[in-house]
Amino acid sequence: MPLPTPDAPPEPGPTSTFCENPALRDAWYAVARVPDVTVHPVPVTLLGTKVVLYLSASGDIVAAPDRCPHREAPLSKGYVQDGCLVCPYHGWTFGDGGTCVRVPSANDDVPPPPRAHLQTVHVQQKYGLVWLCLGTPAHDLPVIPQDDDPSFRRLNTPVEVWRTCAARMTDNFLDITHFPWVHLGTFGMAQETKVPRFELGELDHGWFGYSYGVRALNTAAATTVSGQTGNIVERQMSSGFHLPFDVRSTIAYHTGLEHILLLLSTPIDDVTSYFTFVVWRNDDFTIPSDEVLRFDMAIGAEDKVMLEQVPGVMPLDQTTLVSVQADKCGVEWRRKLMELMRGS
C-alpha cells in the first residue's frame, strides 16, 4: 500500500515547498544504486519521509516506511537475515513484500496481526538505480533508449547528498549560461558568454528542451571524454527535462562519439537533495569507467560548490526571479512544474 498523502494539495507559491505536495509524491525518484542494496538495510529520505530498503529472499528490493509497526523503532537500524528484515527493538521480522513473518514474543501457531505487515512503497529498478514513488505513480520513468542499444555502455556514479534545493539543481542543469563562470576548472573557459536564440520544443522520448552548439575547452582531463586531442572541441548538445526534476543532456562529436547524461535530483526535503548521474557512451569500451566519469564528476563538483551557496527553496513563480531569453528553458520547466503541483 502507498503511504498516505494529504487530502488537499497546498497551493504552490513563489517559494513553494515540495514535501507535502501530492503530485510530487506521485512521481518517481532515484534514491540509491541497485548494488548498494545488498545484505544490509539502507535508509533513505524522500520528500521528508524516511524509508528503508532491503533485499528480500526473492531478490526483489522492498521499500517501506523506516518504522516498525510494533513500537516504531527505525528498521534501518536492524539487520537482514536470510532475506528478511529484522527489527532491532523486538525482533519482528519482515520478508517479501514487507510481510511480517515472525513475532518472536508470540506462539508459533499465532499469526502476526494484520496491521503488522509493512505498508510498502512503490519501487522499481532501472538504469542501475532504485526508484521510489511514495504515492500512486502518475507517470512512467524517463526513457533513455541507449540503455537498450548494445553499442552503448552504461556507467553509474555514487548517490551524493547536496545541501541545496532540487529545483535549483534542475534549473542549473538546464542552463548553459553558467558554463564560462562556474566551470572554469573543467571546460568552460572556451565557452562564449552570449547565447544565440534557440527554440524550445519536444526532443524525443518524452523529453522537452532545446538543442545548441558549444565550443568547449578540451583540457588534458577532457580528452578521455571527448576522444580528441585538440585544445577546443565542437559539441552539438541538447538539454531537456522530464517532470518533476529529471534532466537529460546529450553530447555529440563530429567523430560520431555520443555521450548521454541523465542528471537526477531527488528532494530529501525542501533544501536538501540526492544527486546522481548516469552516462551512456558509444565508445569502444576500452577506457576504464572511472576515467570516463572523472571529468563529469569534476563538473558536478563545480555545480555543487555554487549551488550550496544559494540558500532556501527556489521561487517557482514567474515574477520573483529575473530571467532573460537565455533562461527560457528553465522558465518553461518552472511553469510546467507549477502546473503539475497544482494538479492542472
N, C-alpha and C positions, 0 to 999 in steps of 0.2 A: 504494500500500500504506500502511496506517496505521502510525504509529510503534509500536515495541514497548512493552509495558507489563509491570510486574512480574507474576510468576505468582500471588502470593498478596497479597491486599489487606491493608494494615495495619489493625488493629482501631482504629476511631476512639475517642478518649478525650476527657477534659474539654477538652484544648487540642489537638485533633486537627489534623494537617496535611493539606493538600489535594493537594499536587503529585504524589504517587505513588499516589493512590487510583484504582484502575481505573474505578470507577463514575463518578467525576468526569471522567475522561479520555474517557468515552463520551458526554459531554454537549456541547451546542453553546454557544459563547460569541462575543459580538460583540467584535471586536478593532480594527476600522477602519471608516471610511466608504468606500463604494464610490468616490466621486470622488477620494479620496486615493490610490488605486492607479492611477497613470497611466503616465508614461514613466520612472519611477524605481522601483527595488526598495524595498519597505517592510519594515523589520524590526519584528517584534512578539515578545513573550514571553508564552506561555500556560502556566500550571501549571509554571513553571520551564523550559520548553522553548522554545528560540529558533527562530523560524520566519521565513522570508522570503516576502513576497507579491510577485507581479509579474503584469502584464497581458500575456497571450500574444497572438500574431498572430491567433488565432481570436476574440479579445475576451473570453475566459474569464480569470478570476483564478486563478492557480496558487499554491498554498501548499505549502511544502516545508521540511524542516529547513534552518536557516541555516548550512549547512556543505557545502562541495564534497566529493563522494565521492573526489576525487583526493588532495588533501593538506589537507583540512579548513579551507580558507580561508572566511571569512564571505562568503557570496554576496551579502548585502545591501550589501557594500562595492563590489560590481561595478556593472554598468550594464545597461540594457535597450536592445537594438538590434534593430530590425525584429521586435519581439515575442518576442525571445529574451533570456534572462538570461545575461550573460557574467561568468564568474568573474574577479576582479581579479588572481588569482595566476598562472594559466597559460592563461587564455582559454577554458577549457572552456565550452561553450555549450549552453543548455537551452531547449527550446521548449515546445510544447503538452504538457500532462500531465506536465511535468518530464522529457521525453525528451531525452537527450543527443544533440545533432545535430551537434556538431563537437568534435574534439580537435585543436587546431592542430599539435601535435607529431607527429601520426600521418599516414601517407599517406592521400590522399583515398579510396582504394579499400579501406581497412581500417575496418570498422565499429567504433563505440565498444564497449568491453566491456559485457556485460550489466549489471554492477553499477554502471556509470557513470550510469545513469538515476536521477533523484531519487525517493525514497520519498515521494510526495506525501501531504499531509494533506487530509482531507475539508473541503470549502469550499462555502458557499452564499452567495448574495446575496439579502437580504431586508430590507425596510423601509429601504433605502438604506444598509445595513450589510453588512460582510463578517463571516461567521460561520465559526468553525473548530471541528472536533472532532478531537482527537488520536488517539482510539481508534476504536471502531466505534459509530456513532450508535445509541443505545438509544431515543431519543425524538425527536419532531418539534420544530421551533422553536415558540416560543409564538405563539398565534393572536391577532391584533388584527383583527377583522372590518372595522373602519372603514377599513382600508387599501384595501379594495375598494369602498368607498362613495364615489361621486363628490361627495356633499355634504360630505365631509370633505377637508381638505388635510393633508399630512404635512410636518412640519418637523423637520429633523435638527440635532443640535448636535455640536460637536467632541468627539473622544475625549480625555479627560484622564487623567492619572496621579494617583491618590490614594495617599498613604502610609498606608494602613490596610488591614485585613483585609476581604476581600469579604463574609465573614459578618457583620461589624459593619455594613457598608453595607446589606445586605439587611434585617437586623433593624431598622435605623434607618428604612428606607423603609416598613416595615410598621407603624411605631409612630406614633401621633398624640399621645402624652403629652408629647413634647418640643417640640411646636409653640409653647407660650407661653413657653418658655425659650430655645430656640435660634433661633427665627425672629422675634425682636422687631423686626428691621430690615425685615421684609417684611410678613407677615400675622398673626403670632402674638399680637399684643398683645390682640386681642379674643377670643382662644380661652379657653374655660373650662378650668380645670385638672382638674376632676373629669370622669371618663369614664363615661358610663352603661353599664350592662351591654349586651353585644351578643352575637350568636350567630355562631359560625363555620360555614362551610359552602361548598358548591360555588357559585361565582358564575356563570360562563358560559365556554364555550370552553376548559375545562381549567384555569381559574383558581380558586384556593381562598383564601378570606379572609372579609371582613366588610364590612358597609355601615354608614354612620353619617352624621350631620349635623354641620356645622361652621359656626359663626359666625366669619367671617374679617374682619380689618381690611382695608378697601378703600382703600389709600393711592393717591396720585396715580399711582404707578408701576403699581399693580394694576388700574386702571380699564381699561387696554388689554386685559388678560386677561379680566376679568370682564364687560366690556361694559356696566358700570353705574357710576353716579356717587355713590351713597350712601356714607356712611362705613363702614357694615357691610354685608356681603352674606351671605346664607344659601346654603350649598353642600351638596348631597347628594353624598356621596362613597363610594367603595369602595376598599379596598386588598386586593390578592390576590397570591399567589406562584405561580410555576411553577418547579419544581426544575431546577437547584440554586439559582440566585441571581437569577432574574428577578422583578421586581415590576411590577405594573400598578396605577396609581392613576386612578380615574375621577372627574370633577367635573362635576356637572350643576347649572345655574342655573334659576331659575323661568322665565326668559325663553326657555328651550329650547336655550340655548347649552351645548354639551358640550365638554369639554377632557380628552383622554385622554393619559396619560403612561405610557410604557414605560421603566422605570428599570433599567439594565443594569450589573451589577457583575461584572467579569471578573478572576479571580485571576491576576496576573502571577506572583506567588509567594504564600507564606502571609500576608505582611503588606504587600503592595503590589498595587494593583488598577488596571485601567482602569475609567473610568466614562463613560458617555454616556447620553443620554435622547432619546427621540423623542416628539413631540407630534402628536396628531391633533385638529383643530378643525372644527366645522361652522359657522364664521363666514362672512362674505360675501367673504372672501379679499382684501379691500382693504387691510388693515393689513399693513405690511411684516413679514416673518417675524422680522427681528432685534428689532423692537419687541415682538412677541408673546413671544419667547423670553427677552428681557432679564430679566423678572421671575422666571421659573422658574429661570434660571441664577443669579440672586442668591440664591434659596432654596437651590439646590445648593451654592453657595459657603459659606453658613452651615453646612450639614451637614458640608462638608469640613473647615472650621476645627475643629469639635468632634471629629469622628471621628479626625482626625490627632493629637489629643492623647491618644488611648487606645491604648496600646501592645499588641503581641502578637496572637496568634491568639485569636479569641473562643471561650470554652468552649462546647461544643455539648451537653454533658450537662444533665440537669435539676436538678442539685443545687449546682453551683458558684456559679451566679448566683442572686440572689434576685429572684423575679418576683411580680407581683400580678395581679389579674383583668384589668386593662387591658393586660397584656402577653401575653395568651394566644394571640394570632395568631403573635407571634414565637416563643413556646414551642412551638406546634404545628409551625411551619416547621422549627425546630431538630430536633424529634423526627423529622419526615419526612426531613430531610436526613441524620440519623444512620442511619435505615433504609436510605436509598439508598446511603450509603457502606459499610454493612455487606453490601450485596447482598441484603438481606432484603425 
